[in-house]
Amino acid sequence: MISVALGMDAFSLGIGVGMKGIVRRQVFLISGSVGVLHVVMPLLGYGMGRVLGFYLERIAVMVGGGLLCFLGLNMIYSAFRDSRSGGGINISSIWGIGLFSVSVSLDSLSAGLSLGFFDADGWLAVTLFGVMGTLMGAAGLLLGQHVGSRIGDYGEAVGGIILFFLGLRFLM
């Protein structure tokens, strides 16, 4: 159940990014990156221990929310700027994929911290986190891609607005 809850972030944010207009190769790269980080982040969190859990959870949520707001504002800006001006975060770049994947996976860090409190199989849990993050991220990206093609030129702006407000949700 936790893996599905963590995957929902990847799904909903994937819709916003998919509306920007991405190709199948990017879907595999982004969802794969999200899946890997949905395994790595909880393992890091698990290793950090219980003492830091309370503080890191708040920090992870704030950083993740800030990154999502930044990505969203950047997408809105690039949707309305002159296409010749260049710049901005390109979701097809390693930097853009990494930034998106980290922002989506930061809540997995705090989930990993809490794994130590329960009598759970940590390896099974993080494997499920990775699988669900990958699958739900890919589903969101593909859905966003489908919806974005119907919206047209404003798909990137709509995706940016979705990311921005999801980021605000984390910050509040």
C-alpha positions as CSV (number, residue, x, y, z in Angstrom):
1,M,0.0,0.0,0.0
2,I,2.9,2.3,0.7
3,S,4.4,1.6,-2.7
4,V,1.1,2.6,-4.4
5,A,0.9,5.8,-2.3
6,L,4.5,6.7,-3.3
7,G,3.8,5.8,-6.9
8,M,0.8,8.2,-7.0
9,D,3.2,11.1,-6.9
10,A,5.0,9.8,-9.9
11,F,1.7,9.2,-11.6
12,S,0.3,12.6,-11.0
13,L,3.5,14.5,-11.8
14,G,4.1,12.3,-14.8
15,I,0.8,13.6,-16.2
16,G,2.1,17.1,-15.9
17,V,5.4,16.3,-17.6
18,G,3.8,14.1,-20.2
19,M,1.6,17.1,-21.3
20,K,4.7,18.9,-22.3
21,G,5.0,16.5,-25.3
22,I,7.5,13.7,-24.8
23,V,8.5,10.7,-26.9
24,R,8.4,7.1,-25.9
25,R,12.2,7.0,-25.2
26,Q,11.8,9.8,-22.7
27,V,9.0,7.8,-21.0
28,F,11.3,4.9,-20.5
29,L,14.2,7.1,-19.3
30,I,12.1,9.1,-16.9
31,S,10.1,6.3,-15.4
32,G,13.2,4.2,-15.1
33,S,15.0,7.0,-13.3
34,V,12.0,7.4,-11.0
35,G,11.9,3.7,-10.3
36,V,15.7,3.5,-9.5
37,L,15.4,6.5,-7.2
38,H,12.3,5.0,-5.5
39,V,14.7,2.2,-4.5
40,V,17.8,4.2,-3.7
41,M,16.1,6.9,-1.6
42,P,14.4,4.6,0.8
43,L,17.6,2.6,1.2
44,L,19.4,5.8,2.0
45,G,16.6,6.8,4.4
46,Y,16.7,3.4,6.1
47,G,20.4,3.7,6.6
48,M,20.1,7.1,8.2
49,G,18.2,5.8,11.1
50,R,15.4,6.8,13.4
51,V,17.1,9.8,15.0
52,L,17.1,11.9,12.0
53,G,13.7,10.8,10.7
54,F,11.6,13.6,12.1
55,Y,13.8,16.4,10.7
56,L,14.6,14.8,7.4
57,E,11.0,14.1,6.6
58,R,10.2,17.8,6.9
59,I,13.3,18.8,4.9
60,A,12.6,16.3,2.2
61,V,9.0,17.4,1.8
62,M,10.1,21.1,1.6
63,V,12.9,20.4,-0.9
64,G,10.6,18.3,-3.1
65,G,7.9,20.9,-3.0
66,G,10.3,23.6,-3.9
67,L,11.7,21.6,-6.8
68,L,8.3,20.9,-8.2
69,C,7.3,24.6,-8.0
70,F,10.5,25.5,-9.8
71,L,9.9,22.9,-12.5
72,G,6.3,24.0,-12.9
73,L,7.2,27.7,-13.1
74,N,10.0,26.9,-15.6
75,M,7.5,25.0,-17.8
76,I,5.0,27.8,-17.7
77,Y,7.7,30.3,-18.6
78,S,9.0,28.2,-21.5
79,A,5.5,27.7,-22.8
80,F,5.0,31.5,-23.3
81,R,8.5,32.6,-24.1
82,D,9.9,33.0,-27.6
83,S,11.1,29.6,-28.8
84,R,14.3,31.1,-30.1
85,S,15.4,32.3,-26.6
86,G,16.6,28.9,-25.4
87,G,17.5,28.1,-21.8
88,G,15.3,26.6,-19.1
89,I,15.2,23.0,-17.9
90,N,14.8,20.5,-20.7
91,I,13.1,17.3,-19.4
92,S,14.8,15.4,-22.2
93,S,18.2,16.3,-20.7
94,I,19.9,14.2,-17.9
95,W,19.7,17.3,-15.7
96,G,16.0,17.6,-16.2
97,I,15.3,13.9,-15.8
98,G,17.4,13.9,-12.6
99,L,15.7,16.9,-11.1
100,F,12.3,15.5,-11.8
101,S,13.1,12.1,-10.5
102,V,14.7,13.4,-7.3
103,S,11.7,15.7,-6.6
104,V,9.3,12.8,-7.1
105,S,11.4,10.4,-5.0
106,L,12.1,12.6,-2.0
107,D,9.1,11.3,-0.2
108,S,10.5,7.8,-0.6
109,L,13.5,8.9,1.6
110,S,11.2,9.6,4.5
111,A,9.3,6.3,3.8
112,G,12.6,4.5,4.1
113,L,13.3,6.2,7.4
114,S,10.0,4.9,8.8
115,L,10.7,1.3,7.6
116,G,12.9,0.8,10.6
117,F,9.9,1.3,12.9
118,F,8.0,-1.7,11.4
119,D,8.8,-5.3,11.3
120,A,8.9,-5.4,7.5
121,D,11.1,-6.9,4.8
122,G,13.1,-3.8,3.7
123,W,14.3,-5.3,0.5
124,L,10.8,-6.4,-0.6
125,A,9.5,-3.0,0.4
126,V,12.0,-1.0,-1.6
127,T,11.7,-3.3,-4.6
128,L,7.9,-2.7,-4.6
129,F,8.6,1.1,-4.2
130,G,10.8,0.9,-7.4
131,V,8.4,-1.2,-9.4
132,M,5.3,0.9,-8.5
133,G,7.2,4.1,-9.1
134,T,8.3,3.0,-12.5
135,L,4.9,1.7,-13.6
136,M,2.9,4.5,-12.2
137,G,5.3,7.1,-13.5
138,A,5.2,5.6,-17.0
139,A,1.4,5.5,-16.9
140,G,1.2,9.1,-15.8
141,L,3.7,10.2,-18.6
142,L,1.7,8.3,-21.2
143,L,-1.6,9.7,-20.1
144,G,-0.2,13.2,-20.0
145,Q,1.3,12.7,-23.5
146,H,-2.1,11.6,-24.8
147,V,-4.0,14.5,-23.1
148,G,-1.2,17.0,-24.0
149,S,-1.5,16.3,-27.7
150,R,-5.2,17.3,-27.6
151,I,-4.5,20.5,-25.7
152,G,-2.0,21.7,-28.3
153,D,0.4,24.6,-27.6
154,Y,-0.8,25.2,-24.1
155,G,-0.1,21.6,-22.9
156,E,3.3,22.6,-21.5
157,A,1.7,25.5,-19.6
158,V,-1.0,23.3,-18.2
159,G,1.6,20.7,-17.2
160,G,3.6,23.4,-15.5
161,I,0.6,24.6,-13.6
162,I,-0.1,21.1,-12.4
163,L,3.5,20.7,-11.2
164,F,3.5,24.1,-9.5
165,F,0.3,23.4,-7.5
166,L,1.4,19.9,-6.6
167,G,4.7,21.5,-5.3
168,L,2.6,24.1,-3.3
169,R,0.7,21.2,-1.8
170,F,4.0,19.8,-0.4
171,L,5.0,23.1,0.9
172,M,1.8,23.7,2.8
